[in-house]
Amino acid sequence: MTNQSANYQTIEDCARQSHAGTIDFGTVVERLTVAGVEAYHVDYRAGRSTYYTTDDQVHSFALELREPAIADAFDGAAVQAAVRGAQQGEVKYPEFVRRTRAAGCVGYDVWISGRQVVYHGRRGEQHIEWMPGGAPGAPTSRW
């Protein structure tokens, strides 16, 4: 198995474990960093997840994300509540997806190297969450 194949396997394993609710976001970020991923995009509408590596490779695959329907109005506070629940270990990824879709989130970008996650609404609304070590004054707790 080539290093690139091993990295793609790590990406797919992280996605599979996330969707099963058996791995937390902090562990995903750690493993993806080791695999050379600098960012990834989750598109709820297209049902796709796309990963970008530091050597400009792209790995994309389909997601089975259909319920609930994505709400029309974006509710940044509800997105933030879903994030806080996940940070506290109370909300696993399948529930996180349900909550953020119900909050009108159409997808999000995880900027591992930029230490932030940007959640998007239908009309360009955004909610930004900083990872530990991200923005000045960002929380120091582990995701």
N, C-alpha and C positions, 0 to 999 in steps of 0.2 A: 504494500500500500504506500503510495507516495505521500509526502507531507501534505500536499494539497488535498489528496483524498482523505487523509486523516483529519484535516481541518474541516472539510465538508461533513464528515461523519460526526464530528463534535457539534457542528452547527445543527445538524438534523437531530442528534440526540438531545440537545438542549431544547429545541422546539418541541419534540415529542414529549419530553418529561414535563415541560411547562404546561402543555395542553392537557396532560394527565394530572396536573396539580401536585407533582411529586418533587419539584425543585423550586427554590425561591429565586427571585430576581437577582439578588447579590451573587449567588452561585453561578447563575447564567452569565452575568457580566464577567465574572472571573474567568470562567471557562472560555467564553468567546474571545476575551482579550488574549489569552494564551494561544488561541487558534488564529490570531491575527485579524480579528474582526474589529473595525473601527466604528462601524455604525450599522444599524439595520432599520428597515421600515416595515411596519405592519399596516396593511391596507384592508380594513374591514369590508369595504364595499367590493373590492376585487377578489377578496378571499386569498390574498397572497402575502407572503413574507419574503423580503429581499434583504440579503446580507452583503455588506461591502467590506472587503479586506484592505489591509494596508498596502498590498501590492496590486490594487485595482482589479481584483477578481470579484465577480458577482455570483452569488448563489441564491436562487429564488425557487420557491415551491408553494403549492396550493395549501390553503388552510380550510378546515371545515368549521367556519364561524358563521352561523346563520341566525341564531336566536340570542336575544330578542331582536326585532327589527330595530334599526338605528333610529333613534328619536330625531325629530326635525330640529328641535331647539338644543343648543349646546349649553350644558350646565357645568361650568368649570368647578364649582364647589363640589358637585357630585363626583366629578373625576378625581378631585383632590381627596375626597373621602375614600374612594376606592383605592387610591394609592396609599393612603395612611393605613387602611386595613391590611393591605398587602405587606407594608413595611412592618406591621406588628404581628404578622403571621396569622392573622384572622381571616384573610381573604386569599384563597388560592387562585391561580391564573384562570381557570374556567369561570369562576364567579367574577373575577376582575373584568374579564371580557364582557360578561353579561351586564355588569354595572356600568362600564364605560360606554357600551353601545346604547344602553338605556339613557345615558347622560348626553347623547347626541354626538359622541366621538366617532369619527369616520376612520380614524387610524392614528398612528403615532410614529415618531422617529426617535430612536434611541441613539444618541451621539455618545458612544463610549469614550472616545478620545476627548470629546468636549464636556463630558460629565453632566449631561442633561438629557431629559426626555421632553419632547414637545408633543402634546396631544392636540389634535385638529378637529374643528367642527365643520359643518357643511358650508359655511359662509366665510371661511378663513379665520374663524375664532381660534385662539390658541390658549392652552394652559401649559406653563413650563414648570417642570419639577427638576431641581438640581440634585445631582448625586453628591454624596460626600466627597469633599475635595473639589467641587465644582466652583460655583460662584463664591465670591468673598462672603463670609458669614453663613455659608451653607451648612446644613446640619452635618454632624459628624457621625451620626448613627449609621450602621450598616443597612443596606437595602435588603 
